Amino acid sequence: MKKIILTAAAVFAFSFANAQDLKSSKGEAYLPQAGDWAISFDPTGLFEYAGNLFNGTDGNNAPWVDSPSYGFVGKKFLTDDKALRVSANLSLYASNSNDYSNKDTKYSNSRMDLQLGLGKEWRRGNTRLQGFYGADALLRVYSNKSSNTFEGVESTYKSGLGFGIGAQGFLGAEYFLFPKISIGAQYTYGLNINYHGDASNTNQPSIGGRNSSIGFDGVGVSNINMTLHF
């Protein structure tokens, strides 16, 4: 662990010492430029893999990456310091199980949650350390369904389709370790409005459950994320 910390500290110290140099020794620009595209991901798996290499952990798993906690994020830079942001997060789940004590008893459950975002980002900074801020408009669609079969009789519950709209502001910072490759994090704060339709059951077309809500999300911080610009 000490080796990892010392290595990371050395890398950042060297990087900050050269923070005013915005081009590599090969003449490559560190910062994004108008027309660039970008994609962000969670690099936790890469860090874990590198850390295990340093400390000699046996059975080190292959490196992996994941989407940030707020979903897939893509950017299109309109100018050097302004970008259009698109985010998407789709969650699908389905399960089936049987009661081994009674072969005529079965259970199933499924759910869907789709979240989309569109916004703009502005950037500040004249070095490889860049701040950014902006806002996103958000749309959400979600539902779930469960059913069970007992002694040949099936009963199905449907939650009803839910809709949500919202807006969030974000503020963050990132540091360009290499040309067009940065690491950073962001804070968010937003407003959301949700509406959920009537739930239903097999023998009851409507069993109520219609509701709506409005609220402010608390300040949230994403995991550390890495962004590639190209």
ROSE-4610 file (N, C-alpha, C; in Angstrom, 1 decimal, always signed):
// ROSE-4610
residu = [M/M/M/K/K/K/K/K/K/I/I/I/I/I/I/L/L/L/T/T/T/A/A/A/A/A/A/A/A/A/V/V/V/F/F/F/A/A/A/F/F/F/S/S/S/F/F/F/A/A/A/N/N/N/A/A/A/Q/Q/Q/D/D/D/L/L/L/K/K/K/S/S/S/S/S/S/K/K/K/G/G/G/E/E/E/A/A/A/Y/Y/Y/L/L/L/P/P/P/Q/Q/Q/A/A/A/G/G/G/D/D/D/W/W/W/A/A/A/I/I/I/S/S/S/F/F/F/D/D/D/P/P/P/T/T/T/G/G/G/L/L/L/F/F/F/E/E/E/Y/Y/Y/A/A/A/G/G/G/N/N/N/L/L/L/F/F/F/N/N/N/G/G/G/T/T/T/D/D/D/G/G/G/N/N/N/N/N/N/A/A/A/P/P/P/W/W/W/V/V/V/D/D/D/S/S/S/P/P/P/S/S/S/Y/Y/Y/G/G/G/F/F/F/V/V/V/G/G/G/K/K/K/K/K/K/F/F/F/L/L/L/T/T/T/D/D/D/D/D/D/K/K/K/A/A/A/L/L/L/R/R/R/V/V/V/S/S/S/A/A/A/N/N/N/L/L/L/S/S/S/L/L/L/Y/Y/Y/A/A/A/S/S/S/N/N/N/S/S/S/N/N/N/D/D/D/Y/Y/Y/S/S/S/N/N/N/K/K/K/D/D/D/T/T/T/K/K/K/Y/Y/Y/S/S/S/N/N/N/S/S/S/R/R/R/M/M/M/D/D/D/L/L/L/Q/Q/Q/L/L/L/G/G/G/L/L/L/G/G/G/K/K/K/E/E/E/W/W/W/R/R/R/R/R/R/G/G/G/N/N/N/T/T/T/R/R/R/L/L/L/Q/Q/Q/G/G/G/F/F/F/Y/Y/Y/G/G/G/A/A/A/D/D/D/A/A/A/L/L/L/L/L/L/R/R/R/V/V/V/Y/Y/Y/S/S/S/N/N/N/K/K/K/S/S/S/S/S/S/N/N/N/T/T/T/F/F/F/E/E/E/G/G/G/V/V/V/E/E/E/S/S/S/T/T/T/Y/Y/Y/K/K/K/S/S/S/G/G/G/L/L/L/G/G/G/F/F/F/G/G/G/I/I/I/G/G/G/A/A/A/Q/Q/Q/G/G/G/F/F/F/L/L/L/G/G/G/A/A/A/E/E/E/Y/Y/Y/F/F/F/L/L/L/F/F/F/P/P/P/K/K/K/I/I/I/S/S/S/I/I/I/G/G/G/A/A/A/Q/Q/Q/Y/Y/Y/T/T/T/Y/Y/Y/G/G/G/L/L/L/N/N/N/I/I/I/N/N/N/Y/Y/Y/H/H/H/G/G/G/D/D/D/A/A/A/S/S/S/N/N/N/T/T/T/N/N/N/Q/Q/Q/P/P/P/S/S/S/I/I/I/G/G/G/G/G/G/R/R/R/N/N/N/S/S/S/S/S/S/I/I/I/G/G/G/F/F/F/D/D/D/G/G/G/V/V/V/G/G/G/V/V/V/S/S/S/N/N/N/I/I/I/N/N/N/M/M/M/T/T/T/L/L/L/H/H/H/F/F/F]
num = [1/1/1/2/2/2/3/3/3/4/4/4/5/5/5/6/6/6/7/7/7/8/8/8/9/9/9/10/10/10/11/11/11/12/12/12/13/13/13/14/14/14/15/15/15/16/16/16/17/17/17/18/18/18/19/19/19/20/20/20/21/21/21/22/22/22/23/23/23/24/24/24/25/25/25/26/26/26/27/27/27/28/28/28/29/29/29/30/30/30/31/31/31/32/32/32/33/33/33/34/34/34/35/35/35/36/36/36/37/37/37/38/38/38/39/39/39/40/40/40/41/41/41/42/42/42/43/43/43/44/44/44/45/45/45/46/46/46/47/47/47/48/48/48/49/49/49/50/50/50/51/51/51/52/52/52/53/53/53/54/54/54/55/55/55/56/56/56/57/57/57/58/58/58/59/59/59/60/60/60/61/61/61/62/62/62/63/63/63/64/64/64/65/65/65/66/66/66/67/67/67/68/68/68/69/69/69/70/70/70/71/71/71/72/72/72/73/73/73/74/74/74/75/75/75/76/76/76/77/77/77/78/78/78/79/79/79/80/80/80/81/81/81/82/82/82/83/83/83/84/84/84/85/85/85/86/86/86/87/87/87/88/88/88/89/89/89/90/90/90/91/91/91/92/92/92/93/93/93/94/94/94/95/95/95/96/96/96/97/97/97/98/98/98/99/99/99/100/100/100/101/101/101/102/102/102/103/103/103/104/104/104/105/105/105/106/106/106/107/107/107/108/108/108/109/109/109/110/110/110/111/111/111/112/112/112/113/113/113/114/114/114/115/115/115/116/116/116/117/117/117/118/118/118/119/119/119/120/120/120/121/121/121/122/122/122/123/123/123/124/124/124/125/125/125/126/126/126/127/127/127/128/128/128/129/129/129/130/130/130/131/131/131/132/132/132/133/133/133/134/134/134/135/135/135/136/136/136/137/137/137/138/138/138/139/139/139/140/140/140/141/141/141/142/142/142/143/143/143/144/144/144/145/145/145/146/146/146/147/147/147/148/148/148/149/149/149/150/150/150/151/151/151/152/152/152/153/153/153/154/154/154/155/155/155/156/156/156/157/157/157/158/158/158/159/159/159/160/160/160/161/161/161/162/162/162/163/163/163/164/164/164/165/165/165/166/166/166/167/167/167/168/168/168/169/169/169/170/170/170/171/171/171/172/172/172/173/173/173/174/174/174/175/175/175/176/176/176/177/177/177/178/178/178/179/179/179/180/180/180/181/181/181/182/182/182/183/183/183/184/184/184/185/185/185/186/186/186/187/187/187/188/188/188/189/189/189/190/190/190/191/191/191/192/192/192/193/193/193/194/194/194/195/195/195/196/196/196/197/197/197/198/198/198/199/199/199/200/200/200/201/201/201/202/202/202/203/203/203/204/204/204/205/205/205/206/206/206/207/207/207/208/208/208/209/209/209/210/210/210/211/211/211/212/212/212/213/213/213/214/214/214/215/215/215/216/216/216/217/217/217/218/218/218/219/219/219/220/220/220/221/221/221/222/222/222/223/223/223/224/224/224/225/225/225/226/226/226/227/227/227/228/228/228/229/229/229/230/230/230]
x = [+0.8/+0.0/+0.9/+2.0/+2.8/+3.4/+3.8/+4.4/+3.4/+2.1/+1.1/+1.0/+0.9/+0.7/+1.9/+3.1/+4.3/+4.4/+4.0/+4.1/+3.1/+1.8/+0.8/+1.2/+1.8/+2.3/+3.4/+4.3/+5.3/+4.8/+3.8/+3.2/+2.5/+1.7/+1.0/+2.0/+3.0/+4.0/+4.7/+5.1/+5.7/+4.8/+3.5/+2.5/+2.3/+2.1/+1.9/+3.1/+4.3/+5.5/+5.5/+4.8/+4.8/+3.4/+2.6/+1.2/+1.1/+2.1/+1.9/+2.2/+2.8/+3.1/+1.8/+1.1/-0.1/+0.1/+1.3/+1.6/+2.7/+2.6/+3.5/+4.8/+5.8/+7.1/+7.0/+5.9/+5.6/+4.7/+4.3/+3.5/+2.0/+1.6/+0.2/-0.4/-1.6/-2.3/-2.9/-2.8/-3.3/-4.8/-5.3/-6.7/-7.6/-8.9/-9.8/-9.9/-10.3/-10.5/-11.8/-12.2/-13.5/-13.6/-14.7/-14.9/-14.5/-13.9/-13.5/-14.7/-14.7/-15.7/-15.0/-15.8/-15.3/-16.2/-15.7/-16.5/-15.8/-16.7/-16.2/-16.5/-15.7/-15.9/-15.3/-15.7/-15.1/-13.9/-12.7/-11.4/-11.0/-12.0/-11.6/-10.9/-11.4/-10.8/-9.4/-9.1/-7.7/-6.8/-7.3/-6.4/-6.2/-7.2/-7.1/-6.1/-6.1/-5.2/-3.8/-3.6/-2.2/-1.7/-2.6/-2.2/-1.8/-2.5/-2.2/-0.8/-0.5/+0.8/+1.9/+1.7/+2.8/+3.0/+1.9/+2.1/+2.2/+2.2/+2.5/+1.3/+0.1/-1.1/-1.2/-1.4/-1.6/-3.0/-3.1/-4.5/-5.1/-4.2/-4.8/-5.7/-7.0/-7.9/-7.6/-8.1/-7.9/-8.5/-7.8/-8.4/-9.8/-10.6/-12.0/-12.3/-13.3/-13.9/-15.4/-16.0/-17.4/-17.9/-19.2/-19.8/-19.8/-19.7/-19.8/-21.2/-21.3/-22.5/-23.7/-23.6/-24.7/-24.9/-24.3/-24.5/-23.5/-23.8/-22.9/-22.9/-21.8/-21.7/-20.8/-21.4/-20.6/-20.7/-19.6/-19.5/-19.1/-19.6/-19.2/-18.8/-17.5/-17.0/-17.4/-18.2/-18.7/-17.6/-16.9/-15.7/-14.7/-13.5/-12.5/-13.0/-13.9/-14.3/-15.8/-16.5/-17.9/-18.3/-19.1/-19.4/-20.9/-21.4/-22.8/-22.6/-23.4/-23.3/-24.6/-24.4/-25.5/-25.2/-26.2/-26.0/-27.2/-26.9/-27.9/-27.6/-28.6/-28.5/-29.7/-29.5/-30.6/-30.4/-31.4/-31.3/-32.4/-32.1/-33.1/-32.8/-33.8/-33.7/-34.8/-34.5/-35.5/-35.1/-36.0/-35.6/-36.8/-36.5/-37.5/-37.0/-37.9/-37.6/-38.8/-38.4/-39.4/-39.4/-40.5/-40.5/-40.4/-39.2/-38.9/-39.8/-40.4/-41.4/-42.7/-43.0/-44.2/-44.0/-43.9/-43.6/-44.6/-45.8/-46.8/-46.7/-45.6/-45.5/-44.2/-44.4/-43.4/-43.5/-42.3/-42.2/-41.4/-41.8/-41.0/-41.1/-40.0/-40.0/-39.2/-39.6/-38.8/-39.0/-38.0/-38.1/-37.3/-37.6/-36.9/-36.8/-35.7/-35.5/-34.5/-35.1/-34.3/-34.2/-33.0/-32.7/-31.9/-32.3/-31.6/-31.4/-30.3/-29.9/-29.3/-29.6/-29.0/-28.7/-27.5/-27.1/-25.9/-25.4/-24.2/-23.2/-22.0/-20.8/-19.9/-19.5/-18.6/-17.3/-16.1/-14.9/-14.1/-13.3/-12.4/-11.0/-10.0/-8.7/-7.7/-6.5/-5.5/-4.3/-4.5/-3.5/-4.1/-3.4/-3.9/-5.0/-5.0/-6.1/-7.3/-8.4/-9.5/-10.8/-11.5/-12.8/-13.9/-15.0/-16.1/-17.4/-18.5/-19.8/-20.8/-22.1/-23.2/-24.4/-25.3/-26.6/-27.1/-28.0/-28.6/-30.1/-30.8/-32.2/-32.3/-33.2/-33.3/-34.7/-34.7/-36.0/-35.8/-36.8/-36.8/-38.1/-38.0/-39.2/-38.9/-39.8/-39.5/-40.8/-40.7/-41.8/-41.3/-42.1/-41.8/-43.0/-42.8/-43.8/-43.4/-44.3/-44.1/-45.2/-45.0/-46.1/-45.7/-46.7/-46.5/-47.6/-47.3/-48.2/-48.3/-49.5/-49.7/-50.8/-50.4/-51.3/-52.0/-51.3/-51.8/-52.5/-52.7/-53.4/-52.3/-52.3/-51.3/-51.9/-51.1/-51.4/-50.3/-50.6/-49.6/-49.9/-48.8/-48.9/-48.1/-48.6/-47.9/-48.0/-46.8/-46.7/-47.3/-47.5/-47.9/-46.6/-46.7/-45.6/-45.3/-44.0/-43.6/-42.8/-43.0/-42.3/-41.7/-40.5/-39.9/-39.2/-39.2/-38.5/-37.7/-36.6/-35.9/-34.8/-34.0/-32.9/-31.8/-30.6/-29.5/-28.4/-27.8/-26.6/-25.4/-24.3/-23.1/-21.8/-20.9/-19.7/-18.6/-17.5/-16.4/-15.1/-14.1/-12.7/-12.1/-11.1/-10.4/-9.0/-8.1/-6.7/-6.2/-5.5/-5.1/-3.7/-3.7/-2.5/-1.7/-2.4/-1.7/-2.5/-2.0/-2.8/-4.2/-5.2/-6.6/-7.1/-6.4/-6.8/-6.8/-8.0/-8.1/-8.7/-8.5/-9.2/-9.8/-11.0/-11.7/-12.9/-13.8/-15.0/-15.9/-17.2/-18.1/-19.2/-19.7/-20.8/-22.1/-23.2/-24.5/-25.5/-26.5/-27.6/-28.8/-29.9/-31.0/-32.4/-33.3/-34.8/-35.4/-36.3/-37.0/-38.5/-39.2/-40.7/-41.0/-41.8/-42.1/-43.6/-44.1/-45.5/-45.5/-46.3/-46.5/-47.9/-48.2/-49.6/-50.1/-51.4/-52.1/-51.5/-51.4/-50.9/-52.1/-51.9/-53.0/-52.6/-53.6/-53.4/-54.2/-54.0/-54.7/-56.2/-56.7/-58.1/-58.7/-57.8/-58.2/-57.5/-58.2/-57.6/-56.9/-57.4/-56.8/-56.9/-55.7/-55.7/-55.1/-55.2/-54.6/-53.1/-52.5/-51.1/-50.6/-51.6/-51.2/-50.6/-49.5/-48.9/-47.9/-47.6/-46.6/-45.8/-44.6/-43.8/-42.9/-42.4/-41.4/-40.4/-39.2/-38.2/-36.8/-36.0/-34.6/-33.7/-32.8/-31.8/-30.7/-30.2/-29.1/-27.8/-26.8/-25.5/-25.0/-24.7/-24.2/-22.8/-21.9/-20.6/-20.5/-19.9/-19.7/-18.4/-18.2/-16.9/-15.9/-14.6/-13.6/-13.8/-13.7/-13.9/-12.8/-12.6/-11.6/-12.3/-11.8/-12.4/-11.4/-11.8/-10.9/-11.5/-10.7/-11.1/-10.4/-11.2/-10.6/-11.3]
y = [-1.2/+0.0/+1.2/+1.2/+2.4/+2.7/+1.6/+1.7/+2.4/+2.0/+2.6/+4.1/+4.4/+5.8/+6.7/+6.2/+6.9/+7.1/+6.0/+6.1/+7.1/+7.1/+8.0/+9.5/+9.6/+11.0/+11.5/+10.6/+11.0/+11.4/+10.7/+11.0/+12.4/+12.6/+13.9/+15.0/+14.8/+15.9/+16.2/+15.2/+15.5/+16.2/+15.8/+16.4/+17.9/+18.1/+19.5/+20.4/+19.8/+20.6/+21.1/+20.3/+20.6/+21.1/+21.6/+21.9/+23.0/+23.9/+25.0/+24.5/+23.4/+22.8/+22.1/+22.7/+22.2/+21.3/+21.0/+20.1/+19.1/+17.9/+16.9/+17.1/+16.3/+16.4/+16.1/+15.4/+15.1/+16.1/+17.2/+18.2/+18.0/+17.0/+16.6/+17.5/+18.1/+18.9/+18.1/+18.6/+17.9/+18.1/+19.4/+19.7/+19.5/+19.2/+19.0/+20.3/+20.1/+21.2/+21.1/+22.2/+22.2/+21.1/+20.3/+19.2/+17.9/+17.9/+16.6/+15.9/+14.6/+13.8/+13.2/+12.9/+12.3/+11.3/+10.4/+9.4/+9.1/+9.0/+8.8/+7.4/+6.9/+5.6/+5.6/+4.6/+4.4/+3.5/+4.0/+3.3/+2.5/+2.2/+1.5/+0.2/-0.6/-1.9/-1.7/-0.7/-0.4/-0.2/+0.7/+1.0/-0.3/-1.1/-2.3/-3.2/-3.4/-4.2/-3.7/-2.4/-1.8/-2.0/-1.8/-1.9/-3.3/-4.3/-5.7/-6.1/-5.5/-5.7/-5.2/-4.1/-3.5/-4.3/-4.8/-5.5/-7.0/-7.5/-8.9/-9.8/-9.4/-10.2/-11.3/-12.5/-13.7/-13.7/-14.3/-14.4/-13.0/-12.1/-10.8/-10.9/-10.4/-10.4/-9.5/-9.7/-8.9/-7.5/-6.4/-5.1/-4.9/-4.1/-3.9/-2.4/-2.0/-0.6/-0.7/+0.3/+0.4/+1.8/+1.9/+3.2/+4.0/+5.3/+6.1/+5.8/+6.2/+5.9/+6.5/+7.6/+8.3/+7.8/+6.7/+6.1/+6.5/+6.1/+6.4/+7.9/+8.5/+9.9/+10.1/+10.8/+11.2/+12.7/+13.3/+14.7/+15.0/+16.2/+16.7/+18.2/+18.5/+19.9/+20.8/+21.8/+22.8/+23.8/+24.2/+25.1/+24.4/+25.1/+24.5/+24.4/+25.3/+25.3/+25.2/+24.6/+24.4/+23.0/+22.2/+20.9/+20.6/+19.8/+19.2/+17.8/+17.6/+16.3/+15.5/+14.2/+13.2/+12.1/+11.8/+10.7/+9.7/+8.4/+7.4/+6.3/+5.8/+4.7/+3.7/+2.5/+1.6/+0.4/+0.1/-1.0/-2.0/-3.2/-4.3/-5.5/-6.0/-7.1/-8.1/-9.4/-10.5/-11.7/-12.3/-13.5/-14.4/-15.7/-16.8/-17.8/-18.3/-19.3/-20.3/-21.5/-22.5/-22.9/-23.3/-23.8/-25.3/-25.8/-27.3/-28.2/-27.6/-28.4/-28.6/-27.7/-27.7/-27.3/-28.3/-28.0/-27.0/-26.9/-26.0/-24.6/-24.3/-22.9/-22.3/-21.2/-20.5/-19.0/-18.3/-16.9/-16.3/-15.1/-14.3/-12.8/-12.1/-10.7/-10.0/-8.8/-8.1/-6.6/-5.8/-4.4/-3.7/-2.5/-1.7/-0.2/+0.4/+1.7/+2.4/+3.4/+4.1/+5.5/+6.1/+7.5/+8.1/+9.2/+10.0/+11.4/+12.0/+13.3/+14.1/+15.3/+16.2/+17.5/+18.0/+19.2/+19.9/+21.0/+21.7/+21.8/+21.8/+22.0/+23.1/+23.9/+25.0/+24.7/+25.1/+24.7/+26.0/+25.9/+27.0/+26.5/+27.3/+26.9/+27.1/+27.4/+27.6/+26.6/+25.6/+24.6/+23.3/+22.2/+20.9/+20.5/+21.4/+21.2/+22.1/+21.4/+22.1/+22.0/+23.1/+23.0/+23.0/+22.4/+22.5/+22.6/+23.1/+23.3/+23.3/+23.1/+23.2/+22.6/+22.2/+21.7/+20.7/+19.7/+18.7/+18.7/+18.4/+18.1/+16.6/+16.1/+14.6/+14.1/+12.8/+12.1/+10.7/+10.2/+8.8/+8.1/+6.8/+5.9/+4.6/+4.1/+2.9/+2.2/+0.9/+0.0/-1.3/-2.1/-3.4/-4.3/-5.6/-6.6/-7.8/-8.4/-9.7/-10.6/-11.9/-12.9/-14.1/-14.8/-16.1/-17.0/-18.3/-19.3/-20.3/-20.5/-21.4/-22.4/-23.6/-24.7/-24.4/-24.0/-23.8/-22.5/-21.7/-20.4/-19.3/-18.5/-17.4/-16.0/-15.3/-14.0/-13.0/-12.0/-11.0/-9.6/-9.0/-7.6/-6.7/-5.6/-4.6/-3.3/-2.7/-1.5/-0.3/-0.3/+0.8/+1.6/+2.3/+3.0/+4.3/+4.5/+5.7/+6.6/+7.9/+8.9/+9.9/+10.4/+11.4/+12.4/+13.7/+14.7/+15.5/+16.1/+16.8/+17.7/+18.3/+19.1/+19.1/+19.1/+19.1/+20.0/+20.7/+21.4/+20.5/+20.7/+19.9/+20.8/+20.4/+21.2/+20.1/+20.2/+19.3/+19.8/+18.9/+19.2/+17.9/+18.1/+17.0/+17.4/+16.5/+16.8/+15.9/+16.5/+15.8/+15.2/+13.9/+13.2/+13.0/+12.8/+12.5/+13.3/+13.5/+14.2/+13.6/+14.4/+14.0/+12.9/+12.6/+11.6/+12.3/+12.4/+13.1/+12.2/+12.6/+11.9/+13.0/+12.7/+13.7/+13.2/+14.1/+13.8/+15.0/+14.8/+15.9/+15.8/+17.0/+17.1/+17.5/+17.0/+17.3/+17.8/+18.6/+19.0/+19.2/+18.6/+18.8/+18.7/+19.0/+18.9/+17.8/+17.0/+16.0/+15.9/+15.6/+15.5/+14.1/+13.3/+11.9/+11.7/+10.9/+10.5/+9.0/+8.3/+6.8/+6.5/+5.7/+5.3/+4.3/+3.9/+2.9/+1.6/+0.9/-0.5/-1.4/-2.6/-3.5/-5.0/-5.8/-7.2/-8.0/-9.3/-10.1/-10.0/-10.1/-10.0/-8.6/-7.7/-6.3/-5.4/-4.9/-4.0/-2.8/-2.3/-1.1/-1.3/-1.2/-1.3/-0.1/+1.0/+2.2/+2.3/+3.1/+3.3/+4.5/+5.2/+6.4/+7.4/+8.0/+9.0/+9.9/+11.0/+11.9/+12.5/+13.0/+13.6/+14.6/+15.6/+16.6/+16.8/+16.9/+17.1/+17.5/+18.0/+18.3/+17.2/+16.8/+15.8/+16.4/+15.7/+16.2/+16.3/+16.9/+17.0/+15.6/+15.2/+13.8/+14.0/+13.0/+13.0/+11.7/+11.8/+10.5/+9.9/+8.6/+8.0/+8.7/+8.5/+9.0/+8.5/+9.3/+8.8/+9.3/+8.5/+8.8/+9.2/+10.2/+10.6/+10.6/+10.0/+9.9/+10.9/+11.7/+12.7/+12.3/+12.4/+12.0/+12.7]
z = [+0.0/+0.0/+0.0/+0.8/+0.8/-0.5/-1.3/-2.6/-3.5/-3.5/-4.3/-4.0/-2.7/-2.3/-2.8/-2.5/-2.9/-4.4/-5.2/-6.6/-7.1/-6.6/-7.0/-6.7/-5.5/-5.1/-6.0/-6.4/-7.3/-8.7/-9.2/-10.5/-10.4/-9.3/-9.2/-9.0/-8.2/-8.0/-9.3/-10.1/-11.4/-12.3/-12.3/-13.2/-12.8/-11.5/-11.1/-11.4/-11.3/-11.5/-13.0/-13.9/-15.3/-15.7/-14.8/-15.0/-16.1/-16.2/-17.2/-18.6/-18.8/-20.1/-20.6/-21.6/-22.1/-23.3/-23.7/-24.8/-24.3/-24.8/-24.5/-25.3/-25.0/-25.7/-27.2/-27.5/-28.9/-29.6/-28.8/-29.4/-29.3/-28.5/-28.4/-27.3/-27.6/-26.7/-25.5/-24.3/-23.1/-23.0/-23.3/-23.1/-24.3/-24.0/-25.2/-26.0/-27.3/-28.2/-28.9/-29.5/-30.2/-31.2/-31.2/-32.1/-31.5/-30.4/-29.7/-29.1/-29.1/-28.4/-27.1/-26.1/-24.9/-24.3/-23.5/-22.8/-21.5/-20.5/-19.1/-18.6/-17.7/-17.1/-15.7/-14.9/-13.6/-13.7/-13.3/-13.5/-12.2/-11.3/-10.1/-10.4/-11.4/-11.7/-12.2/-12.9/-13.4/-12.2/-11.2/-10.1/-9.2/-9.0/-8.2/-8.9/-10.2/-10.9/-10.8/-11.0/-10.8/-9.4/-8.4/-7.0/-6.7/-7.2/-6.9/-7.6/-8.7/-9.4/-8.5/-7.9/-7.0/-5.8/-5.1/-3.9/-4.0/-5.3/-5.5/-5.2/-5.2/-4.9/-5.9/-5.4/-6.2/-6.8/-8.0/-8.6/-9.0/-9.4/-9.7/-10.9/-10.8/-11.8/-12.9/-14.1/-15.3/-15.0/-15.5/-15.2/-15.9/-15.2/-15.7/-15.4/-16.2/-16.0/-15.9/-15.3/-15.2/-15.6/-15.8/-16.0/-14.7/-14.7/-13.5/-12.8/-11.5/-10.8/-11.4/-12.1/-12.7/-14.2/-14.6/-15.9/-17.0/-18.2/-19.3/-19.6/-19.8/-20.1/-21.3/-22.3/-23.5/-23.7/-24.3/-24.5/-25.9/-26.4/-27.7/-27.4/-27.7/-27.4/-28.5/-28.2/-29.1/-29.3/-28.3/-28.3/-27.4/-27.2/-26.3/-24.9/-24.5/-23.1/-22.9/-23.9/-23.7/-24.4/-23.7/-24.3/-24.1/-25.0/-24.9/-24.2/-23.2/-22.4/-22.6/-22.8/-22.9/-21.9/-21.1/-20.1/-20.2/-20.0/-20.1/-19.1/-18.5/-17.5/-17.6/-18.2/-18.3/-17.4/-16.5/-15.6/-15.9/-16.2/-16.5/-15.6/-15.0/-14.1/-14.2/-14.2/-14.3/-13.5/-12.7/-12.0/-12.0/-11.9/-11.8/-10.8/-10.0/-9.0/-8.8/-8.3/-8.0/-6.5/-6.0/-4.7/-4.8/-4.3/-4.5/-3.7/-2.7/-1.9/-2.6/-3.6/-4.3/-5.7/-6.6/-8.0/-8.7/-8.2/-8.8/-8.3/-7.5/-7.0/-7.7/-8.3/-9.0/-8.7/-8.8/-8.6/-9.7/-10.1/-11.0/-10.7/-11.1/-10.8/-11.9/-12.4/-13.4/-13.1/-13.5/-13.4/-14.5/-14.8/-15.8/-15.3/-15.5/-15.0/-16.1/-16.8/-17.8/-17.4/-17.4/-17.1/-18.2/-18.7/-19.7/-19.3/-19.8/-19.4/-20.6/-20.7/-21.8/-21.1/-21.3/-20.7/-21.3/-20.7/-21.2/-20.1/-20.5/-19.5/-20.0/-19.0/-19.2/-18.4/-18.9/-18.3/-17.9/-16.9/-16.5/-16.2/-16.4/-16.0/-17.2/-16.9/-17.9/-17.8/-17.0/-16.8/-17.0/-16.7/-16.8/-15.7/-14.7/-13.7/-14.2/-14.5/-15.1/-14.2/-14.0/-13.3/-14.3/-14.0/-14.9/-14.1/-14.8/-14.2/-15.3/-14.9/-15.9/-15.3/-16.2/-15.8/-16.8/-16.3/-17.1/-16.9/-18.0/-17.9/-17.9/-17.0/-16.8/-17.1/-17.6/-17.8/-17.3/-16.7/-16.1/-16.4/-16.8/-17.0/-16.3/-15.5/-14.7/-14.4/-14.1/-13.8/-13.2/-12.6/-12.1/-12.2/-12.3/-12.4/-11.6/-10.9/-10.2/-10.3/-10.3/-10.4/-9.6/-9.2/-8.5/-8.9/-9.0/-9.4/-8.2/-7.7/-6.6/-6.9/-6.9/-7.3/-8.6/-9.6/-10.9/-11.1/-10.1/-10.2/-10.2/-11.3/-11.4/-11.0/-10.2/-9.8/-10.2/-10.9/-11.4/-10.9/-10.4/-9.9/-10.9/-11.3/-12.1/-11.4/-11.2/-10.4/-11.1/-12.5/-13.2/-13.7/-14.8/-15.3/-14.6/-14.2/-13.6/-14.5/-14.3/-15.1/-14.2/-14.5/-13.8/-14.6/-14.3/-15.0/-13.9/-14.3/-13.3/-14.0/-13.1/-13.6/-12.5/-12.8/-11.8/-12.3/-11.3/-11.6/-11.1/-11.8/-11.4/-11.3/-10.5/-10.3/-10.1/-10.8/-10.6/-11.1/-11.0/-11.4/-12.0/-12.9/-13.4/-13.7/-13.7/-14.0/-15.1/-16.1/-17.3/-17.1/-16.7/-16.5/-17.7/-18.8/-20.2/-21.2/-22.4/-23.4/-23.6/-23.4/-23.6/-22.7/-21.6/-20.6/-19.3/-18.6/-17.4/-16.3/-15.1/-14.0/-13.1/-12.6/-11.8/-11.1/-10.6/-9.9/-10.0/-9.7/-9.7/-8.6/-8.2/-7.3/-8.0/-7.6/-8.2/-7.2/-7.6/-6.8/-7.7/-7.4/-8.4/-7.8/-8.7/-8.5/-9.3/-8.7/-9.5/-9.2/-10.2/-10.1/-10.6/-9.9/-10.3/-10.2/-11.2/-11.2/-11.4/-10.7/-10.8/-11.0/-12.1/-12.4/-11.5/-11.7/-10.8/-11.0/-9.9/-9.8/-10.2/-10.6/-10.9/-10.6/-10.4/-10.1/-11.1/-11.2/-12.1/-11.9/-10.7/-10.5/-10.2/-10.2/-9.9/-10.9/-11.9/-12.9/-12.4/-11.3/-10.7/-9.1/-8.5/-7.0/-6.4/-7.1/-6.6/-6.7/-5.9/-5.9/-6.7/-7.4/-8.1/-7.2/-7.5/-6.6/-7.4/-6.8/-7.4/-6.3/-6.7/-5.7/-6.3/-5.5/-5.9/-4.8/-5.2/-4.1/-4.7/-3.8/-4.1/-3.7/-4.6/-4.2/-3.4/-2.4/-1.7/-2.5/-2.0/-2.8/-2.9/-4.2/-4.4/-5.1/-4.8/-5.5/-6.2/-7.4/-8.1/-7.7/-8.1/-7.9/-8.7/-8.4/-9.3/-10.7/-11.7/-13.1/-14.0/-15.0/-16.0/-17.3/-18.0/-19.2/-20.4/-21.5/-22.7/-23.7/-24.3/-25.3/-26.7/-27.7/-29.0/-30.2]
